[in-house]
Amino acid sequence: MPDEQMAGAGSAPVPPGGTPGQVNPSAPAPSVPPRPLDPIDRSIMRLLQADGRASIRSVAEQVHVSRANAYARINRLIDDGVIRGFTARVNHERAGQGASAYITLKIVQNSWRTVREKLRELPGAAHIALVSGDFDVLLLVHTPDNRTLRELVLTRLQSIPEVLSTRTLLVFEETDLLDAGPGPAGPPPLTED
């Protein structure tokens, strides 16, 4: 792999039998037990979370291993299903999605799979989780404005037969921990090649 090739979208290390740039996030995780990750693996993951387009050379320099070692480790993390893919982190407000909310849902017992498929179809749905506690599902959505958010909740969500109730928590401000800079909350910045 050339030094300048990126580890990010469109140019991920190629898993054996795969095609360049393709990491299937919906592929089932291997049935083998998880392999313990060492500090170098964890550093590589933090670096790629901060910049999925970092070059293999840059990653290798940051974690103090050879390019071949960094390449092999990234491929292993992909093959083992630890790294599910590479993506862009979006500033939703700058992308025209100025309203964000966490929505809690109580659903009919044993309807998770049905509800999950319907929630995936919602415009602006960013994260869906089945959780324990006072509600069953936690949904993160981004919409252009509060009017669109209201329509999504009152018209789309509450019309799903398996949804018993919803509660909307508006997001006033977000902090992306990957943007927090050096220190315990974030990795050191990557250098340009």
C-alpha positions as CSV (number, residue, x, y, z in Angstrom):
1,M,0.0,0.0,0.0
2,P,1.4,3.4,-0.8
3,D,2.3,5.6,2.1
4,E,-0.2,8.2,1.0
5,Q,-3.1,5.8,0.9
6,M,-5.7,6.7,3.5
7,A,-7.2,4.4,6.1
8,G,-10.6,6.2,5.6
9,A,-13.6,6.1,3.4
10,G,-13.0,5.0,-0.1
11,S,-9.6,3.7,0.7
12,A,-9.8,1.5,3.7
13,P,-7.3,-1.4,4.1
14,V,-8.7,-4.3,2.1
15,P,-9.9,-7.2,4.1
16,P,-8.9,-10.6,2.6
17,G,-11.4,-11.5,-0.1
18,G,-12.9,-7.9,0.1
19,T,-12.8,-5.0,-2.3
20,P,-11.1,-1.7,-1.7
21,G,-13.1,0.8,0.4
22,Q,-15.8,-1.6,1.5
23,V,-16.3,-2.4,5.1
24,N,-19.8,-3.8,5.7
25,P,-21.1,-2.3,8.9
26,S,-24.2,-4.6,8.9
27,A,-22.2,-7.8,8.5
28,P,-22.5,-10.0,11.5
29,A,-19.6,-10.0,13.9
30,P,-17.4,-13.1,13.7
31,S,-18.5,-15.9,16.0
32,V,-15.1,-16.1,17.5
33,P,-14.6,-14.6,21.0
34,P,-13.2,-11.0,21.0
35,R,-9.5,-10.8,20.9
36,P,-8.0,-8.6,23.7
37,L,-6.8,-5.3,22.4
38,D,-3.5,-4.0,23.5
39,P,-2.6,-0.3,24.1
40,I,-1.4,0.1,20.5
41,D,-4.7,-1.2,19.1
42,R,-6.6,1.2,21.3
43,S,-4.4,4.1,20.2
44,I,-5.0,3.2,16.5
45,M,-8.7,3.1,17.1
46,R,-8.7,6.5,18.8
47,L,-6.6,8.0,16.0
48,L,-9.0,6.6,13.3
49,Q,-12.0,7.8,15.3
50,A,-10.6,11.3,15.3
51,D,-9.5,11.1,11.6
52,G,-10.7,8.1,9.6
53,R,-8.7,9.4,6.6
54,A,-5.4,9.3,8.4
55,S,-2.7,7.7,6.3
56,I,-1.1,4.5,7.4
57,R,2.2,6.3,7.7
58,S,0.7,8.9,10.0
59,V,-1.0,6.3,12.2
60,A,2.2,4.3,12.3
61,E,4.2,7.3,13.4
62,Q,1.7,8.3,16.0
63,V,1.7,4.9,17.7
64,H,5.4,4.2,17.1
65,V,5.2,1.1,15.0
66,S,6.2,0.3,11.4
67,R,3.8,1.0,8.5
68,A,3.5,-2.8,7.9
69,N,2.6,-3.3,11.6
70,A,0.0,-0.5,11.5
71,Y,-1.5,-1.8,8.3
72,A,-1.7,-5.4,9.7
73,R,-3.3,-4.2,12.9
74,I,-5.9,-2.1,11.1
75,N,-6.8,-5.0,8.9
76,R,-7.1,-7.3,11.9
77,L,-9.4,-4.8,13.6
78,I,-11.6,-4.7,10.5
79,D,-11.5,-8.5,10.1
80,D,-12.4,-9.0,13.8
81,G,-15.3,-6.6,13.5
82,V,-13.9,-4.1,15.9
83,I,-13.8,-1.4,13.2
84,R,-17.1,-1.5,11.5
85,G,-16.4,1.2,9.0
86,F,-15.2,4.8,8.4
87,T,-17.4,7.8,8.3
88,A,-17.5,11.6,8.4
89,R,-18.5,13.4,11.6
90,V,-21.1,16.0,10.7
91,N,-21.8,19.4,12.2
92,H,-25.6,19.0,12.0
93,E,-26.4,22.7,12.5
94,R,-24.1,23.6,9.6
95,A,-25.7,20.9,7.5
96,G,-29.1,22.5,7.9
97,Q,-30.3,20.2,10.7
98,G,-30.5,22.8,13.6
99,A,-32.9,20.8,15.8
100,S,-31.7,17.7,17.6
101,A,-33.5,15.6,20.2
102,Y,-33.3,12.3,22.1
103,I,-36.7,10.6,22.1
104,T,-37.6,7.9,24.5
105,L,-40.2,5.3,23.5
106,K,-42.2,2.8,25.4
107,I,-43.1,-0.1,23.0
108,V,-45.2,-3.2,23.0
109,Q,-43.3,-6.1,24.5
110,N,-41.4,-8.2,22.0
111,S,-41.9,-5.7,19.2
112,W,-38.3,-4.4,19.1
113,R,-37.3,-5.7,15.7
114,T,-40.5,-4.4,14.0
115,V,-40.1,-1.0,15.7
116,R,-36.3,-0.8,14.9
117,E,-37.1,-1.3,11.2
118,K,-39.7,1.5,11.2
119,L,-37.4,3.8,13.1
120,R,-34.6,3.2,10.5
121,E,-36.9,4.7,7.9
122,L,-37.4,8.0,9.8
123,P,-35.7,11.0,8.2
124,G,-33.0,12.3,10.5
125,A,-32.8,9.2,12.7
126,A,-29.1,9.0,13.8
127,H,-29.0,6.4,16.5
128,I,-31.4,3.8,17.8
129,A,-30.8,1.8,21.0
130,L,-32.8,-0.8,22.9
131,V,-32.3,0.1,26.6
132,S,-33.3,-1.0,30.0
133,G,-35.1,1.3,32.5
134,D,-38.3,3.4,32.5
135,F,-38.4,3.3,28.6
136,D,-37.5,0.7,26.0
137,V,-35.9,2.6,23.1
138,L,-33.7,5.7,22.9
139,L,-33.7,7.5,19.5
140,L,-31.5,10.4,18.4
141,V,-32.9,12.5,15.6
142,H,-31.6,15.6,13.7
143,T,-34.2,17.8,11.9
144,P,-34.0,21.1,10.1
145,D,-36.2,22.8,12.8
146,N,-38.6,22.3,15.7
147,R,-41.6,22.3,13.4
148,T,-40.2,19.3,11.5
149,L,-39.2,17.6,14.8
150,R,-42.8,18.1,16.1
151,E,-44.2,16.5,12.9
152,L,-41.8,13.6,13.1
153,V,-42.8,12.9,16.7
154,L,-46.6,13.6,16.5
155,T,-47.2,12.2,13.0
156,R,-44.6,9.6,12.3
157,L,-43.5,8.1,15.6
158,Q,-46.9,8.1,17.4
159,S,-48.6,6.5,14.4
160,I,-46.4,3.4,14.8
161,P,-48.9,0.9,16.4
162,E,-46.2,-0.7,18.5
163,V,-45.2,2.6,20.1
164,L,-47.1,3.1,23.4
165,S,-45.7,6.5,24.3
166,T,-42.9,8.9,23.6
167,R,-41.0,11.6,25.4
168,T,-38.9,14.2,23.6
169,L,-35.7,15.7,25.1
170,L,-34.4,18.7,23.1
171,V,-30.7,19.0,22.7
172,F,-29.6,22.5,23.4
173,E,-25.8,22.0,23.1
174,E,-23.6,19.0,22.2
175,T,-19.9,18.3,22.9
176,D,-18.1,15.8,20.6
177,L,-15.6,14.2,22.8
178,L,-13.5,13.3,19.8
179,D,-13.0,17.0,19.2
180,A,-11.9,17.6,22.8
181,G,-8.2,17.7,22.0
182,P,-5.3,16.1,23.8
183,G,-5.9,14.5,27.2
184,P,-8.0,11.8,28.6
185,A,-11.1,12.8,26.6
186,G,-9.5,12.8,23.1
187,P,-6.4,11.7,21.1
188,P,-3.6,14.0,20.2
189,P,-4.1,15.6,16.8
190,L,-2.7,13.8,13.8
191,T,0.0,15.4,11.7
192,E,-0.2,16.0,8.0
193,D,2.0,13.9,5.7
